[in-house]
Amino acid sequence: MQNLKAKVTRILKSYLDNKKILYIINGSIIFGINLILAYFIFKIPFSQNHRIQNNIANIVTTELMVFISFFIHDNFTWKGNTGTFFYKIIRYHTIMAGSLVVRFISFSIFDYIGFHFLISTIFSIAIIIIFNYFGFDKFVFDK
């Protein structure tokens, strides 16, 4: 029984030390938080115009998620990285600025086509996941 417990512990530890696995796990948590946040923020009346309303709500949701995701990735995905907080947050925002442009454009396209705002949010997030991983790994949290 002790050997089985030790093997399971070793396997779990090896997975949890792999930043790609952690990125997927933490990214899934961030994704879930993003959907829940989007659901509530899209209910706030920012504008009478449907498209303007959706885009403002998307911007607010996205900006809140930038800060939440930075702290999750800094403390759990790329734990042990050596950059200073200021260095990392500036670089994180640089990567996120590029991905935000892509997300806003893709969201607007999906919204224009007529997708529900949650589907538009899911698709636009999916597009930037890989871009963000490589940007964070090579530019923000590099050792």
HELIX and SHEET records of a PDB file:
HELIX    1   1 GLN A    2  LEU A   16  1                                  15    
HELIX    2   2 LYS A   19  ILE A   41  1                                  23    
HELIX    3   3 HIS A   50  ILE A   72  1                                  23    
HELIX    4   4 HIS A   73  THR A   77  3                                   5    
HELIX    5   5 PHE A   85  ILE A  113  1                                  29    
HELIX    6   6 PHE A  117  GLY A  135  1                                  19    
HELIX    7   7 PHE A  136  VAL A  140  3                                   5    
END                                                                             
